[in-house]
């Protein structure tokens, strides 16, 4: 799990990618049984938002959520949830 997370973070933090897609979008798995993961589905935050430090998937052994890089146009001013 840590290898996947580290590799995915490395991909998403590529400087060339960050130039065109500086925001990250949380995508929950439709079959996920953890309700809070589903409530974060579609959440778009700046790549450097501290929320990602504790909420970057996979969050546990059962987590199948993911993160994708998106353009600034997809950011609607959302703020990180408290949970």
Rosetta silent file (secondary structure, phi, psi, omega in degrees, C-alpha in Angstrom):
SEQUENCE: XXXXXXXXXXXXXXXXXXXXXXXXXXXXXXXXXXXXXXXXXXXXXXXXXXXXXXXXXXXXXXXXXXXXXXXXXXXXXXXXXXX
SCORE:     score description
SCORE:     0.000 S_00000001
   1 L     0.000  -44.151 -178.579    0.000    0.000    0.000 S_00000001
   2 H   -65.267  -37.064  178.004    2.764    2.461    0.883 S_00000001
   3 H   -62.919  -44.422  178.525    4.582    1.771   -2.388 S_00000001
   4 H   -60.409  -48.558 -177.929    1.439    2.491   -4.385 S_00000001
   5 H   -61.075  -46.002 -179.961    0.758    5.673   -2.437 S_00000001
   6 H   -63.064  -42.438  179.054    4.341    6.897   -2.765 S_00000001
   7 H   -65.623  -41.360 -179.954    4.447    6.134   -6.491 S_00000001
   8 H   -66.948  -41.173  177.097    1.111    7.840   -7.109 S_00000001
   9 H   -60.889  -41.549  178.559    2.189   10.911   -5.133 S_00000001
  10 H   -60.508  -43.740  177.853    5.385   11.077   -7.165 S_00000001
  11 H   -60.851  -48.750 -175.363    3.356   10.991  -10.385 S_00000001
  12 H   -69.203  -25.124 -178.916    0.919   13.660   -9.233 S_00000001
  13 L   -91.895    7.198  177.014    3.691   15.963   -7.964 S_00000001
  14 L   -57.987  125.687 -176.632    5.518   15.983  -11.296 S_00000001
  15 H   -55.246  -38.159  178.853    6.250   19.687  -11.952 S_00000001
  16 H   -65.799  -39.696  177.969    5.079   19.485  -15.574 S_00000001
  17 H   -67.241  -42.800 -178.752    1.771   17.928  -14.521 S_00000001
  18 H   -62.972  -27.406  177.809    1.265   20.477  -11.740 S_00000001
  19 H   -63.657  -40.036 -176.799    1.614   23.312  -14.264 S_00000001
  20 H   -98.069  -22.644 -177.458   -1.439   22.161  -16.196 S_00000001
  21 L  -137.743   76.844 -174.385   -3.341   20.309  -13.450 S_00000001
  22 L   -84.195    5.051  179.990   -2.646   21.927  -10.074 S_00000001
  23 E  -119.280  152.109  178.389   -5.715   20.494   -8.345 S_00000001
  24 E  -117.459  143.875 -178.567   -6.466   16.984   -7.165 S_00000001
  25 E  -118.664  127.958  177.995   -9.828   15.252   -7.212 S_00000001
  26 E   -83.000  129.989  179.416  -10.828   12.505   -4.769 S_00000001
  27 E  -124.989  115.378  178.692  -12.661    9.632   -6.436 S_00000001
  28 L   -86.189  156.845  177.740  -14.350    7.055   -4.246 S_00000001
  29 L   -82.955  133.734 -177.415  -15.002    3.529   -5.372 S_00000001
  30 L   -59.072  -24.680 -178.623  -18.691    2.868   -6.010 S_00000001
  31 L   -96.211    5.710 -178.102  -18.481   -0.341   -3.980 S_00000001
  32 L   -65.058  135.666 -178.388  -16.774    1.325   -1.025 S_00000001
  33 L  -100.292   -1.007  178.911  -18.559    0.592    2.237 S_00000001
  34 L   -92.017  108.849 -173.186  -16.968    3.393    4.258 S_00000001
  35 H   -56.089  -37.575 -176.979  -19.498    6.254    4.094 S_00000001
  36 H   -65.651  -30.558  177.490  -17.007    9.084    4.650 S_00000001
  37 H   -65.838  -41.411  179.738  -15.032    8.028    1.603 S_00000001
  38 H   -64.942  -36.380 -179.062  -18.191    8.255   -0.508 S_00000001
  39 H   -68.586  -21.008  178.061  -18.984   11.701    0.866 S_00000001
  40 L   -87.138   -6.519 -176.931  -15.590   12.935   -0.394 S_00000001
  41 L   -56.303  126.576  179.018  -16.270   11.698   -3.936 S_00000001
  42 L    88.123   -3.607  179.182  -15.650   14.528   -6.378 S_00000001
  43 L   -64.352  126.304  179.289  -13.920   16.761   -3.848 S_00000001
  44 E  -117.058  124.761 -179.940  -11.413   19.008   -5.647 S_00000001
  45 E  -136.534  157.825  173.822   -8.707   20.762   -3.644 S_00000001
  46 E   -57.478  146.458 -177.059   -5.356   22.373   -4.421 S_00000001
  47 L   -59.188  -25.446 -177.362   -2.612   19.764   -4.579 S_00000001
  48 L   -99.968   13.574  176.512   -0.871   21.365   -1.604 S_00000001
  49 L   -65.551  133.141 -178.834   -3.913   21.496    0.673 S_00000001
  50 L   -59.206  -19.168  179.337   -2.962   19.971    4.056 S_00000001
  51 H   -57.663  -36.139 -179.057   -6.073   17.754    3.873 S_00000001
  52 H   -64.660  -25.594 -179.924   -4.236   15.475    1.445 S_00000001
  53 H   -59.881  -29.716 -177.982   -1.569   14.754    4.093 S_00000001
  54 H  -115.886   -5.245 -174.975   -4.094   12.661    6.018 S_00000001
  55 H  -125.995   15.355  178.980   -6.660   11.747    3.359 S_00000001
  56 L   -79.099  122.609 -178.140   -4.661   10.574    0.356 S_00000001
  57 L   -74.523  159.388    2.767   -5.857    7.075   -0.584 S_00000001
  58 L   -76.308  141.023 -176.020   -5.602    4.289   -0.010 S_00000001
  59 L   -90.144  -18.992  176.199   -6.699    5.121    3.507 S_00000001
  60 L  -160.863 -177.850 -175.581   -6.796    1.545    4.765 S_00000001
  61 L   -63.677  -28.037 -177.348   -6.485   -2.009    3.500 S_00000001
  62 L   -91.242  -10.765 -174.496  -10.035   -2.029    2.105 S_00000001
  63 L   -69.942  129.809  176.312   -9.857    1.384    0.441 S_00000001
  64 L  -121.184   17.749  178.559  -10.062    1.397   -3.356 S_00000001
  65 L   -72.234  166.921 -179.786  -10.407    5.177   -3.706 S_00000001
  66 E  -149.521  173.114  178.385   -8.046    7.177   -5.875 S_00000001
  67 E  -129.671  140.166  176.117   -6.923   10.686   -6.733 S_00000001
  68 E  -128.632  150.221  177.589   -6.588   12.257  -10.134 S_00000001
  69 E   -82.699  138.612 -179.614   -5.030   15.549  -11.200 S_00000001
  70 E  -134.037  161.133  178.358   -7.446   18.104  -12.660 S_00000001
  71 L   -72.589  161.191  179.639   -7.322   21.542  -14.262 S_00000001
  72 H   -59.505  -28.057 -179.267   -8.047   24.721  -12.328 S_00000001
  73 H   -63.534  -19.919  178.951  -11.405   24.977  -14.112 S_00000001
  74 H   -85.251  -11.793  179.389  -12.677   22.022  -12.049 S_00000001
  75 L   -83.064  123.576 -177.117  -11.991   23.794   -8.767 S_00000001
  76 L  -111.236   17.474 -179.871  -15.127   25.516   -7.506 S_00000001
  77 L    88.965   12.837  179.466  -13.745   26.925   -4.268 S_00000001
  78 L   -57.595  150.825  174.273  -14.414   23.812   -2.228 S_00000001
  79 L  -117.194  156.110 -177.752  -12.803   23.643    1.195 S_00000001
  80 L   -66.224  136.486  176.857  -11.492   20.566    2.945 S_00000001
  81 L   -69.111  160.129  179.890  -14.019   18.795    5.161 S_00000001
  82 L   -71.621  -24.924 -176.814  -13.366   18.521    8.890 S_00000001
  83 L   -97.651    0.000    0.000  -13.349   14.710    8.805 S_00000001
